[in-house]
Amino acid sequence: MQFETYRVADISTAYLEESDLDLIGNPIAPGHLAELDPGPGESEGPGSFFYTPPAEEEALMAEYTMEARAFGFSERFLAIMQELFNQKIPYVRFDRDGGEIEGLEHAT
């Protein structure tokens, strides 16, 4: 069997603004794909999968940014999503136990 694979960024929610944490779990949020269920022994916490517009589709990224901003996402969230788009990473998992972003400080 041969499977097609996609790049997924794994990002800690520590990089998101407090206001973003309330939005990432909303199933009608722009780009929202799925909510993460807590694992055994874990307390509930925000965690979600998102997608970015297809690479090289600048118009779609501009539209996404406008929709996400209107939805209430922070400029920090939008900057992260823009950089994912720039690096052609189509999916991102935001999770409390997610990975680090080199060159970006945690949100205050």
Secondary structure, 3 states (H helix, E strand, C coil): CCCCCCCEEEEEHHHCCHHHHHHCCCCCCCCEEEECCCCCCCCCCCEEEEECCCCCCHHHHHHHHHHHHHHCCCHHHHHHHHHHHHCCCCEEEEECCCCCCCCCCCCC
